[in-house]
Amino acid sequence: MTTSVLVLGAGFGGLELSSRLASELRDEVEVTLIDRSDAFVFGFSKLDVMFGRQAAAAVRVPYAELSVPGVRFRQETITAIEPQQRRVLTDLGSYEADIVVVALGADYDVDATPGLAEEGHEFYSVAGAEAVREILPGFQAGRAVVGVCGPGFKCPPAPSEGALLLDEFLRARGVRDETSISLVMPFGTPLPPSPDTSAAILGRFAERGITFIPDRRVTALDTGTREAVLDDGGRVPFDLFLGVPVHTAPTVVRDSGLTQDGWIPVDPHTLATAFGGIYAVGDVTSVGTPKAGVFAEGAARVVADQLIARIRGEAEPPGYDGTGSCFVELGDGEVGRVDVDFFSTPGHPTGTFTAPTADTARDKANFGPTRRARWFG
């Protein structure tokens, strides 16, 4: 018998799961992949767009190019998820499947931070990165603040990378001495699991005159005084504010009954939800790993391996180990890497730092093309 698998969301998790199931099981599985967008974008590409390294069109991978045999892509907007029936409704129809995997990621709630839409700029969406690219050349002097607005957010290195790349951008234009850069983050260090990575980033901040404001997040922008209001009542003046918006699970997920405290709880080893035949991977979950593409990809591989073993009648494979690697842009073309383990010592994630080398920079350059080939065929 053929097993039907419905994958909601064509990001890191959805693409990895779909391509792996289709390549391993072929005629034994029918995979339907649904996403409202018409193209995939690697998260790190948004910094390339923001600082003018690439055009927005160049970083888009159209889903029309998806040609993995056995994967049927549908560009539709999901309007309801009924987990007990394993039924999904969209703006164009309805679907039922033996297995449903929710990989819809996290949405951005700009309105959750008063004043952000009026006086600030978010740079986590492609549209936001494009908007920042247009205004950066006009920033010739004044106070720039990169600020995190929520307790958790995608790609933990990104705010630090944004501050370092902004420094590089301003230096290249000869206006860095007329500006200041501050970074507000809700952590005590830039990357708490890895003291060595944090030390490397803080060392770069010290070299380049970037002020790090730890253990704080931005709760509002005062549109009258042009100050970022912090969660302890403190204020940071700004002329340019680049914000990481509050993250939230998509409304359709929160309305489905799948969430608890805003996110989908899952078994940390199997990624199964409380509903039979329903799994969730990536940013939409509260599994305990960062909201980052590589962790969604790793979780998707685990779900794929479990389904493959079940369909073939094989022993259950190892569970999710909560490990992942992220590249870290340190400016001036230098790229480091941090390898993090979130599950081996519960409550105490650990990380190791690989200092910038030419090989690490090449690895990052190859990261996108290898996945594009695997996911899109």
C-alpha positions as CSV (number, residue, x, y, z in Angstrom):
1,M,0.0,0.0,0.0
2,T,1.1,3.6,-0.7
3,T,1.5,5.9,2.3
4,S,0.3,9.4,1.8
5,V,2.3,12.2,3.5
6,L,1.2,15.8,3.7
7,V,4.0,18.3,4.5
8,L,2.9,21.8,5.5
9,G,5.6,24.4,4.8
10,A,8.4,24.2,2.2
11,G,11.3,25.6,4.3
12,F,14.3,23.7,5.5
13,G,12.3,21.1,7.3
14,G,9.6,20.6,4.7
15,L,12.1,20.4,1.8
16,E,14.4,18.0,3.6
17,L,11.6,15.7,4.6
18,S,9.9,15.6,1.2
19,S,13.0,15.0,-0.8
20,R,14.3,12.3,1.5
21,L,11.0,10.4,1.6
22,A,10.6,10.6,-2.1
23,S,14.2,9.5,-2.9
24,E,14.2,6.6,-0.4
25,L,10.7,5.2,-0.8
26,R,9.8,6.1,-4.4
27,D,6.5,4.3,-5.2
28,E,5.8,3.4,-1.6
29,V,4.9,7.0,-0.7
30,E,2.9,9.9,-2.1
31,V,4.3,13.3,-0.8
32,T,2.3,16.5,-1.1
33,L,4.1,19.7,-0.1
34,I,2.1,22.8,0.5
35,D,3.4,26.4,0.9
36,R,1.8,29.8,0.3
37,S,5.0,31.2,-1.2
38,D,6.3,30.8,-4.8
39,A,10.0,30.5,-3.8
40,F,12.4,29.4,-1.1
41,V,15.0,31.8,0.4
42,F,17.9,30.8,2.6
43,G,17.8,32.8,5.8
44,F,21.4,34.0,5.6
45,S,20.7,35.5,2.1
46,K,18.6,38.2,3.7
47,L,21.8,39.8,5.0
48,D,23.3,39.6,1.5
49,V,20.2,41.5,0.3
50,M,20.3,44.0,3.1
51,F,23.9,45.0,2.4
52,G,23.6,45.0,-1.3
53,R,25.7,41.8,-2.0
54,Q,22.9,40.2,-4.0
55,A,19.6,41.3,-5.4
56,A,16.4,39.9,-3.9
57,A,15.5,38.1,-7.1
58,A,18.9,36.3,-7.1
59,V,18.4,34.7,-3.7
60,R,15.0,33.2,-4.5
61,V,14.7,29.6,-5.5
62,P,11.3,29.2,-7.3
63,Y,9.3,26.2,-6.3
64,A,8.5,25.9,-9.9
65,E,12.0,24.4,-10.3
66,L,11.2,21.6,-7.8
67,S,11.5,18.4,-9.9
68,V,12.1,15.6,-7.3
69,P,10.1,12.6,-8.6
70,G,7.4,11.7,-6.1
71,V,7.0,15.2,-4.6
72,R,3.9,17.1,-5.6
73,F,4.1,20.8,-4.8
74,R,1.0,23.0,-4.3
75,Q,1.2,26.8,-3.8
76,E,-1.8,27.3,-1.6
77,T,-2.6,29.1,1.6
78,I,-3.5,26.8,4.5
79,T,-6.7,28.0,6.2
80,A,-7.3,25.3,8.8
81,I,-5.6,22.2,10.3
82,E,-7.8,19.5,11.8
83,P,-5.3,17.2,13.6
84,Q,-7.7,14.6,14.8
85,Q,-8.9,13.9,11.3
86,R,-5.4,14.5,9.8
87,R,-7.2,17.0,7.5
88,V,-5.9,20.3,6.1
89,L,-8.0,22.9,4.4
90,T,-6.5,25.5,2.0
91,D,-7.8,28.4,-0.1
92,L,-8.1,26.0,-3.0
93,G,-9.3,22.7,-1.5
94,S,-8.8,20.1,1.2
95,Y,-6.4,17.3,1.9
96,E,-6.3,14.2,4.1
97,A,-3.3,12.0,4.6
98,D,-1.9,9.0,6.6
99,I,0.9,11.3,8.0
100,V,0.8,15.1,8.4
101,V,4.0,17.0,9.2
102,V,3.7,20.6,10.3
103,A,6.8,22.6,9.2
104,L,5.3,26.1,8.9
105,G,8.0,28.0,10.7
106,A,7.5,31.2,12.7
107,D,5.8,34.4,11.6
108,Y,6.9,37.9,12.5
109,D,4.6,40.1,14.6
110,V,5.9,43.7,14.0
111,D,2.9,45.2,15.7
112,A,3.8,43.5,19.0
113,T,6.5,46.1,19.4
114,P,4.9,49.6,19.4
115,G,6.6,52.0,17.2
116,L,8.6,49.4,15.2
117,A,6.5,49.8,12.1
118,E,6.6,53.6,12.3
119,E,10.2,54.4,13.3
120,G,12.2,51.2,12.8
121,H,13.0,48.6,10.2
122,E,12.8,44.8,10.6
123,F,15.4,42.9,8.5
124,Y,14.3,39.3,9.0
125,S,12.0,39.1,6.0
126,V,13.1,39.6,2.4
127,A,10.9,42.6,2.0
128,G,12.3,44.1,5.2
129,A,15.9,43.4,4.1
130,E,15.1,45.1,0.7
131,A,13.7,48.2,2.5
132,V,16.8,48.5,4.7
133,R,19.0,48.2,1.7
134,E,17.3,51.3,0.2
135,I,17.8,53.5,3.3
136,L,21.3,52.4,4.4
137,P,23.1,54.6,1.8
138,G,21.4,57.7,3.4
139,F,22.6,56.9,6.9
140,Q,25.8,59.0,7.0
141,A,25.9,59.9,10.7
142,G,24.1,59.2,14.0
143,R,23.3,56.3,16.3
144,A,22.4,52.9,14.8
145,V,20.8,50.3,17.1
146,V,20.3,46.6,16.2
147,G,17.7,45.3,18.7
148,V,16.0,42.0,19.4
149,C,12.3,42.5,20.3
150,G,11.3,39.0,21.5
151,P,12.7,36.4,23.9
152,G,13.4,33.8,21.1
153,F,14.2,34.4,17.4
154,K,15.5,32.7,14.3
155,C,19.2,32.2,13.7
156,P,20.8,33.4,17.0
157,P,24.0,34.6,15.3
158,A,22.1,36.9,12.9
159,P,21.8,40.1,15.2
160,S,25.5,40.0,15.9
161,E,26.2,39.4,12.2
162,G,24.0,42.3,11.3
163,A,25.9,44.7,13.7
164,L,29.3,43.5,12.3
165,L,28.3,43.8,8.7
166,L,26.8,47.2,9.3
167,D,30.2,48.3,10.7
168,E,31.8,46.9,7.5
169,F,29.3,48.7,5.3
170,L,29.8,52.1,7.0
171,R,33.6,51.7,7.0
172,A,33.6,51.0,3.3
173,R,31.7,54.3,2.8
174,G,34.0,56.3,5.0
175,V,31.4,57.3,7.5
176,R,32.0,54.9,10.4
177,D,33.6,57.6,12.6
178,E,30.4,59.7,12.3
179,T,28.2,56.8,13.6
180,S,27.8,54.5,16.6
181,I,26.5,51.0,16.6
182,S,24.8,49.2,19.6
183,L,23.3,45.7,19.8
184,V,20.5,44.8,22.3
185,M,20.1,41.1,22.9
186,P,18.1,39.1,25.5
187,F,21.2,36.9,26.2
188,G,24.1,37.5,28.5
189,T,26.5,36.7,25.6
190,P,26.0,36.7,21.8
191,L,25.8,32.8,21.7
192,P,25.5,31.4,25.3
193,P,26.0,27.7,24.4
194,S,29.5,28.5,23.0
195,P,31.7,30.7,25.2
196,D,34.5,30.6,22.6
197,T,32.1,31.8,19.8
198,S,30.8,34.6,22.1
199,A,34.3,35.6,23.0
200,A,35.2,35.8,19.3
201,I,32.2,38.0,18.5
202,L,32.7,40.2,21.6
203,G,36.4,40.6,20.6
204,R,35.3,41.9,17.2
205,F,32.8,44.2,18.9
206,A,35.6,45.7,21.0
207,E,37.9,46.1,18.0
208,R,35.2,47.9,16.0
209,G,33.6,50.0,18.7
210,I,30.2,48.2,18.8
211,T,28.4,48.4,22.1
212,F,26.8,45.2,23.4
213,I,23.8,45.6,25.7
214,P,23.2,42.1,27.2
215,D,20.1,40.5,28.9
216,R,17.8,43.1,27.5
217,R,15.2,43.2,24.7
218,V,13.4,46.1,23.0
219,T,9.7,46.4,24.0
220,A,8.9,49.6,22.1
221,L,10.2,52.5,20.1
222,D,9.3,55.9,21.5
223,T,8.3,57.8,18.3
224,G,8.5,61.1,20.0
225,T,12.0,60.9,21.5
226,R,13.4,58.3,19.0
227,E,14.5,56.0,21.8
228,A,14.4,52.2,22.0
229,V,12.6,51.3,25.3
230,L,14.1,48.2,27.0
231,D,12.3,45.7,29.1
232,D,13.9,47.1,32.3
233,G,12.7,50.6,31.5
234,G,16.1,51.7,30.1
235,R,16.3,53.8,26.9
236,V,18.7,53.8,24.0
237,P,18.6,56.7,21.6
238,F,18.7,55.9,17.9
239,D,18.7,57.5,14.5
240,L,18.5,54.1,12.7
241,F,16.8,51.1,14.3
242,L,17.2,47.6,12.8
243,G,14.9,45.2,14.6
244,V,14.4,41.5,15.0
245,P,10.6,41.3,15.4
246,V,8.7,39.2,17.9
247,H,8.3,35.7,16.6
248,T,5.0,33.8,16.8
249,A,3.6,30.5,15.5
250,P,1.4,31.1,12.4
251,T,-2.3,31.9,13.3
252,V,-3.5,28.8,11.5
253,V,-1.3,26.7,13.8
254,R,-2.4,28.5,17.0
255,D,-6.1,28.0,15.9
256,S,-5.6,24.3,15.3
257,G,-5.3,23.1,18.9
258,L,-1.8,21.9,18.3
259,T,0.0,24.5,20.4
260,Q,0.8,25.0,24.0
261,D,2.2,28.3,25.3
262,G,2.3,29.5,21.7
263,W,4.2,26.6,20.0
264,I,3.7,23.0,19.2
265,P,5.0,20.6,21.9
266,V,6.6,17.4,20.5
267,D,8.4,14.4,21.7
268,P,12.0,15.6,21.6
269,H,13.3,12.4,20.1
270,T,10.6,11.5,17.6
271,L,9.1,15.0,16.9
272,A,5.6,13.4,17.2
273,T,2.8,15.6,18.6
274,A,0.0,14.5,20.9
275,F,-2.1,13.6,17.9
276,G,-1.6,10.3,16.1
277,G,0.1,10.6,12.7
278,I,0.9,14.3,13.2
279,Y,4.5,15.4,13.5
280,A,6.0,18.9,13.7
281,V,9.6,20.1,12.9
282,G,11.5,23.3,13.0
283,D,10.7,26.8,14.2
284,V,7.0,26.1,14.9
285,T,7.9,23.7,17.7
286,S,9.1,24.0,21.3
287,V,11.5,21.1,21.0
288,G,14.3,22.9,22.8
289,T,16.7,23.8,20.0
290,P,17.2,27.2,18.3
291,K,14.9,28.4,15.6
292,A,17.3,27.9,12.8
293,G,17.2,26.1,9.4
294,V,19.9,23.5,10.2
295,F,17.9,22.3,13.3
296,A,14.7,22.1,11.3
297,E,16.6,20.1,8.7
298,G,18.0,17.7,11.3
299,A,14.6,17.2,12.8
300,A,13.1,16.5,9.4
301,R,15.7,13.8,8.7
302,V,14.7,12.1,11.9
303,V,11.0,12.1,11.0
304,A,11.9,10.8,7.5
305,D,14.0,8.0,8.9
306,Q,11.2,7.0,11.3
307,L,8.6,6.9,8.5
308,I,11.0,5.0,6.2
309,A,11.6,2.4,8.9
310,R,7.9,2.0,9.7
311,I,6.9,1.6,6.1
312,R,9.7,-1.0,5.5
313,G,9.0,-2.8,8.8
314,E,12.5,-2.1,10.1
315,A,13.7,-1.3,13.6
316,E,13.1,2.2,14.9
317,P,16.1,4.4,14.1
318,P,17.9,6.7,16.6
319,G,15.9,9.8,17.7
320,Y,16.7,13.4,17.3
321,D,20.0,14.4,19.0
322,G,19.5,18.2,19.0
323,T,22.8,19.0,17.3
324,G,23.5,21.5,14.6
325,S,26.1,23.7,13.0
326,C,25.8,27.4,12.1
327,F,28.1,29.6,10.2
328,V,29.0,33.0,11.7
329,E,29.8,36.1,9.6
330,L,32.5,38.1,11.4
331,G,32.8,40.8,8.8
332,D,35.5,41.5,6.1
333,G,34.7,38.2,4.4
334,E,35.7,36.1,7.5
335,V,33.3,33.2,8.4
336,G,33.5,31.0,11.5
337,R,31.3,28.1,12.6
338,V,29.7,27.0,15.8
339,D,28.7,23.4,16.5
340,V,26.0,23.1,19.2
341,D,24.6,20.2,21.1
342,F,21.4,20.9,23.0
343,F,20.4,17.4,24.3
344,S,23.5,15.6,25.6
345,T,23.5,17.6,28.8
346,P,19.9,18.6,29.5
347,G,19.5,22.2,30.4
348,H,23.1,22.9,29.6
349,P,23.7,23.1,25.8
350,T,27.3,23.1,24.7
351,G,29.0,24.5,21.6
352,T,32.4,24.5,20.0
353,F,33.9,27.3,17.8
354,T,35.8,26.9,14.6
355,A,37.8,30.1,13.9
356,P,37.5,31.7,10.5
357,T,39.4,29.9,7.7
358,A,39.2,29.9,3.9
359,D,37.8,26.3,4.1
360,T,35.0,27.5,6.4
361,A,34.1,30.3,4.0
362,R,34.0,27.8,1.2
363,D,31.8,25.5,3.2
364,K,29.3,28.3,3.7
365,A,29.4,29.2,0.0
366,N,28.6,25.5,-0.8
367,F,25.9,25.2,1.8
368,G,23.1,26.6,-0.4
369,P,24.0,24.9,-3.7
370,T,24.3,21.4,-2.1
371,R,20.8,21.7,-0.5
372,R,19.3,23.3,-3.6
373,A,20.5,20.3,-5.6
374,R,19.2,17.8,-3.0
375,W,15.8,19.5,-2.5
376,F,14.9,20.7,-5.9
377,G,16.4,17.9,-8.1
